[in-house]
Amino acid sequence: MQEGIITIDTVLNTPNEIKLSSLVDSITYTPLETKDNLLIGQVTKMLVSDRFIYIFDEISSSLYCFDLNGKFVKKIGNKGVGPGEYTSIDDFDIYNQRIYLFDCNLRKLFVYNNNGILEKEIKTNYWAENIHVIDNSWIALYGGYKDNAPYKENGKTPNLLFLNIHNGESKSAAFFDSQIEMKEVCGSYKLFTDFGNFLSPLENRIYQLDSKLNLNEKVAFSLSESQENIQSIYLQKIKNEKIDVGQVEELIQGFPMWVSINETNDYIVSVYMVEHKQSVIFYNKKSGEVIKGQSDSGKLPVINDIDGLAQFILYTSHGDMLYSLVQPYAIDKDKVSWAKDIEDEDNPIIVTMHIKK
């Protein structure tokens, strides 16, 4: 193992429950404004900045902006086939008061200013399912182990493409064997953090993106011998055999399949599934402490023992806070005064978990 790389063991032989109160000192709830023409069907992604909350609704393929009090501010972009319109939103990111939206069907990146006005469109021939804005010039496109044939080098395909939004220059990185093609089997929810860290799913590694667009290994997740063997067999099969989705789903149960990475000022929080059980790892960047939790099948590893209102299902992070959502119908409104005027059909409620200092 290289010097300076953190090694974290993922193995837990028995379920281990983490009490939320051991990490979080308080929870606040922010209902999102509801209007007849503003009904959120399914939140696929949420991001939070110092001023705004951004919500992507997959049902309407719309990106909404709310202020930190939950009041609706604006809708970003328009779906359609006309000039300046997107056909679908595959991912979005925010950086320096700009909003970046990626439409994989059009292979196009849309850049909006803070007022929601379209500033720029950038075409690319790279297939991507996630994006991450590095700075005012460069954006990282994550391919999800898909075939990006124009970018192959020596039998390998890049999982990352760094794209300069001003001049179209590009740089490839995170190469993998071109025989591996995940199709729609392994979809991770969130692989980039605000701090420039990238979780590489089949490598079980976290990399730091530096200013020169290099990937510097930061965290290595250690698997058990049996998990490594199962993952090796899986990789060999998808390279050398034609197997259906059902077979793949069965094979991937024996080793960690990464769901998301989030990061606060103090913690890197990694979530993965293994054998139908959800696991979470909290790594304290300052103290080096590692806290691991694993659930029984169908349950969650982190228990909300603070107020019991919201489950620990992470959507995003910002500063010293972790964010989740709770639906109005899931709250007993007789027990919380702030929810007495909320209807079951209203928009989701933002759950803000304040990390202990």
C-alpha positions in Angstrom: 0.0 0.0 0.0 1.3 3.4 -0.9 2.4 5.8 1.8 -0.4 8.2 2.8 -3.2 6.0 1.6 -5.9 5.2 4.2 -6.9 1.5 4.3 -10.4 0.7 5.7 -11.7 -2.8 6.2 -15.3 -3.2 4.9 -15.9 -6.6 6.6 -18.5 -6.8 9.3 -19.4 -10.3 10.4 -22.6 -9.3 12.3 -25.0 -6.5 12.0 -23.9 -3.4 13.8 -26.3 -0.6 14.5 -25.1 3.0 14.7 -27.1 5.5 16.8 -27.5 8.8 14.9 -27.0 10.7 18.2 -23.4 9.5 18.3 -22.6 11.6 15.2 -25.4 14.2 15.0 -26.3 16.8 17.6 -29.6 18.0 16.0 -32.0 17.6 13.1 -34.0 20.3 11.4 -36.9 19.9 9.0 -37.6 22.2 6.0 -40.9 21.6 4.1 -40.5 22.4 0.4 -43.1 24.8 -0.9 -46.0 23.1 -2.7 -48.1 24.6 -5.5 -50.5 23.1 -8.0 -47.9 23.6 -10.8 -45.1 22.5 -8.5 -45.6 18.9 -7.5 -42.4 16.8 -7.1 -43.0 13.2 -8.1 -39.7 11.4 -7.4 -36.5 13.0 -6.1 -33.5 11.4 -7.9 -30.9 13.8 -6.8 -30.5 16.7 -4.4 -27.7 19.2 -4.0 -27.3 22.0 -1.4 -25.2 25.2 -1.7 -24.7 28.1 0.8 -28.0 29.7 -0.5 -30.1 27.2 -2.3 -31.5 23.6 -2.4 -31.6 22.0 -5.9 -34.0 19.1 -6.5 -34.2 16.9 -9.6 -37.6 15.4 -10.1 -37.3 12.3 -12.4 -41.0 12.1 -13.1 -41.3 15.5 -14.7 -37.6 15.6 -15.7 -37.3 19.0 -14.0 -34.7 20.7 -11.9 -36.1 23.0 -9.3 -34.3 25.5 -7.1 -35.6 26.4 -3.6 -34.1 28.7 -1.0 -32.9 27.3 2.3 -36.3 28.0 3.9 -37.9 25.8 1.3 -39.5 28.6 -0.8 -39.6 27.9 -4.5 -37.2 30.2 -6.4 -37.0 29.0 -10.0 -37.0 26.1 -12.5 -33.7 25.5 -14.3 -34.0 25.0 -18.1 -36.8 23.5 -20.1 -37.5 20.1 -21.5 -38.2 19.9 -25.3 -36.7 19.6 -28.7 -36.2 23.3 -29.4 -33.0 25.4 -29.2 -31.5 25.5 -25.7 -33.8 22.7 -24.5 -32.9 19.3 -23.0 -34.6 16.0 -23.7 -33.7 14.4 -20.4 -31.6 15.1 -17.3 -29.1 12.4 -16.5 -27.2 14.4 -13.9 -26.5 17.9 -12.7 -24.0 19.7 -10.5 -23.5 23.2 -9.1 -20.3 25.3 -8.9 -19.6 28.9 -8.2 -23.2 30.0 -8.6 -23.6 28.2 -11.9 -25.8 25.1 -12.6 -24.5 22.4 -15.0 -27.0 19.9 -16.5 -26.0 16.9 -18.6 -28.3 15.3 -21.2 -26.8 12.0 -22.3 -29.3 11.5 -25.1 -28.1 14.7 -26.7 -24.5 14.2 -25.4 -24.7 17.8 -24.3 -23.8 19.9 -21.3 -26.0 22.9 -20.5 -24.5 25.7 -18.3 -26.9 28.2 -16.6 -26.1 31.2 -14.5 -27.5 31.7 -11.0 -30.6 33.3 -12.4 -31.3 30.1 -14.4 -30.4 31.7 -17.8 -28.7 29.4 -20.3 -25.1 30.7 -20.9 -23.5 27.8 -22.8 -24.1 24.4 -24.5 -21.2 22.0 -24.9 -21.4 18.9 -27.1 -19.4 15.8 -26.4 -19.4 12.2 -27.9 -18.6 10.7 -24.4 -21.4 8.6 -22.8 -21.7 9.7 -19.2 -24.1 9.0 -16.3 -22.6 11.3 -13.7 -20.9 14.7 -13.8 -18.8 16.7 -11.4 -17.6 20.3 -11.9 -14.0 20.6 -10.9 -13.5 24.4 -11.4 -14.6 27.1 -13.7 -13.0 25.4 -16.7 -13.1 21.7 -16.2 -15.8 19.1 -15.6 -15.5 15.4 -15.0 -17.8 13.0 -16.9 -18.2 9.5 -15.4 -19.0 6.7 -17.9 -20.2 4.0 -15.5 -18.1 1.2 -17.2 -19.9 1.9 -20.5 -18.4 1.5 -24.0 -16.9 4.8 -25.1 -15.2 3.5 -28.2 -13.7 6.7 -29.5 -11.7 7.0 -26.3 -10.2 3.5 -26.1 -6.5 3.2 -25.6 -4.6 -0.1 -25.7 -7.7 -2.2 -25.1 -8.8 0.0 -22.2 -11.7 2.4 -21.9 -11.7 5.6 -19.7 -14.3 5.7 -16.9 -13.6 9.4 -16.5 -13.3 12.1 -19.2 -12.2 15.6 -18.1 -13.7 18.2 -20.5 -12.8 21.8 -20.8 -16.0 23.8 -21.2 -14.3 26.7 -22.9 -12.2 25.1 -25.6 -13.4 21.5 -25.8 -10.0 20.0 -24.8 -10.3 16.6 -23.0 -8.3 14.3 -21.0 -9.1 10.6 -20.2 -8.6 8.8 -16.9 -9.6 5.8 -14.8 -9.1 3.3 -17.6 -10.6 -0.2 -17.3 -10.6 -3.4 -19.4 -12.8 -2.7 -22.5 -14.3 -6.2 -22.2 -16.1 -5.1 -19.0 -19.4 -3.5 -19.9 -21.8 -3.0 -17.0 -24.8 -2.0 -19.1 -27.5 -1.2 -16.5 -26.5 -3.6 -13.8 -24.2 -1.5 -11.5 -25.6 2.0 -11.1 -24.2 4.0 -8.2 -26.1 7.0 -7.0 -23.4 9.5 -6.0 -19.7 9.1 -6.7 -18.3 12.6 -6.3 -18.1 14.9 -3.3 -17.8 18.7 -3.0 -14.2 18.2 -1.8 -13.1 16.6 -5.2 -13.1 13.0 -4.1 -14.2 10.3 -6.5 -15.3 6.8 -5.5 -14.3 4.2 -8.2 -16.9 1.3 -7.7 -15.2 -1.8 -9.0 -11.8 -0.7 -7.6 -13.1 -0.1 -4.1 -11.0 3.0 -4.1 -11.5 6.7 -3.4 -9.4 9.1 -5.4 -8.7 12.8 -4.9 -8.8 15.0 -8.1 -6.0 17.5 -8.0 -5.7 20.8 -9.9 -3.8 19.1 -12.7 -6.6 16.5 -13.3 -4.7 13.7 -11.8 -6.3 10.9 -9.7 -4.5 10.4 -6.4 -5.5 7.4 -4.4 -6.7 8.4 -1.0 -8.7 5.6 0.5 -8.5 1.8 -0.2 -11.4 -0.3 1.0 -10.2 -3.8 2.0 -12.4 -6.8 1.2 -12.3 -10.2 2.8 -10.6 -13.0 0.9 -14.0 -14.6 -0.1 -15.3 -11.2 -1.3 -12.2 -10.6 -3.4 -12.6 -14.1 -4.9 -16.3 -13.5 -5.7 -15.5 -10.1 -7.3 -12.7 -11.6 -9.3 -15.0 -14.4 -10.6 -17.7 -11.8 -11.4 -15.2 -9.6 -13.4 -14.0 -12.6 -15.3 -17.5 -13.7 -16.2 -18.6 -10.3 -17.5 -15.4 -10.1 -19.6 -15.5 -13.6 -21.0 -19.1 -14.7 -21.0 -22.5 -13.4 -22.1 -24.6 -13.5 -18.9 -28.0 -12.1 -18.3 -29.0 -9.5 -15.8 -30.4 -12.0 -13.4 -27.1 -13.9 -13.2 -25.2 -10.6 -12.7 -27.6 -9.6 -9.9 -26.9 -12.9 -8.2 -23.1 -12.6 -8.6 -22.8 -9.1 -7.2 -24.4 -10.0 -3.9 -21.1 -11.5 -2.5 -19.0 -8.3 -2.5 -19.5 -4.6 -1.8 -21.5 -2.7 -4.5 -21.1 1.0 -3.8 -24.2 3.2 -3.6 -22.8 6.6 -2.7 -20.1 8.8 -1.2 -20.8 12.0 0.7 -18.4 14.3 2.5 -18.7 16.9 5.2 -16.0 19.1 6.7 -15.1 16.2 9.1 -16.3 13.0 7.6 -16.3 10.9 4.4 -19.5 8.8 4.4 -19.5 5.7 2.1 -22.6 3.5 1.6 -22.6 0.1 0.0 -24.7 -3.0 -0.3 -23.5 -6.6 0.3 -25.7 -9.7 0.4 -28.8 -7.5 0.4 -27.6 -5.7 3.5 -26.8 -2.0 3.6 -23.5 -0.9 5.2 -22.1 2.5 6.0 -18.6 3.7 6.8 -17.9 7.0 8.5 -14.3 8.1 8.2 -13.2 11.0 10.4 -10.7 13.0 8.3 -9.3 14.7 11.3 -9.0 12.0 13.9 -8.7 8.9 11.6 -11.6 7.2 13.5 -13.6 4.7 11.5 -17.2 3.9 12.4 -18.9 1.0 10.6 -22.5 0.0 10.5 -24.4 -2.9 8.8 -28.0 -3.6 8.8 -30.1 -6.7 8.7 -31.7 -7.3 5.3 -34.4 -4.8 4.6 -33.3 -2.4 7.4 -30.9 0.5 7.8 -27.6 0.5 9.6 -28.1 4.0 11.2 -31.0 4.4 13.6 -32.5 7.8 14.2 -32.6 7.8 18.0 -32.9 11.6 18.1 -36.5 12.1 17.1 -37.5 9.0 15.2 -39.1 11.0 12.4 -36.8 10.5 9.5 -34.8 7.5 8.3 -31.1 7.9 7.6 -31.1 7.7 3.8 -28.5 10.1 2.5 -29.1 12.3 -0.5 -26.3 14.8 -0.2 -24.0 16.8 2.1 -22.7 20.3 2.5 -20.4 21.9 5.0 -21.1 20.3 8.4 -24.5 18.8 7.4 -25.9 15.7 5.9 -29.2 15.8 4.1 -32.1 13.4 3.6 -35.8 13.6 2.7 -39.0 12.5 4.4 -42.4 12.4 2.8 -45.2 14.3 4.6 -47.4 11.2 4.8 -44.7 9.4 6.8 -44.8 11.9 9.6 -47.3 11.8 12.5 -48.5 15.4 12.3 -50.1 15.2 15.8 -46.7 14.8 17.3 -44.8 17.7 15.7 -46.2 21.2 15.7 -44.3 22.4 12.6 -46.2 19.8 10.5 -49.7 20.6 11.5 -50.5 22.5 8.2 -48.8 20.0 5.9 -50.9 17.7 3.7 -49.9 14.2 2.9 -49.7 15.0 -0.8 -47.3 18.0 -0.3 -43.8 18.1 -1.6 -41.0 16.3 0.4 -39.5 17.7 3.5 -35.8 18.4 3.7 -34.0 16.7 6.6 -30.9 18.5 7.8 -28.6 16.5 10.1 -26.1 18.7 11.9 -22.8 16.9 12.5 -21.3 17.3 16.0 -18.3 19.6 16.2 
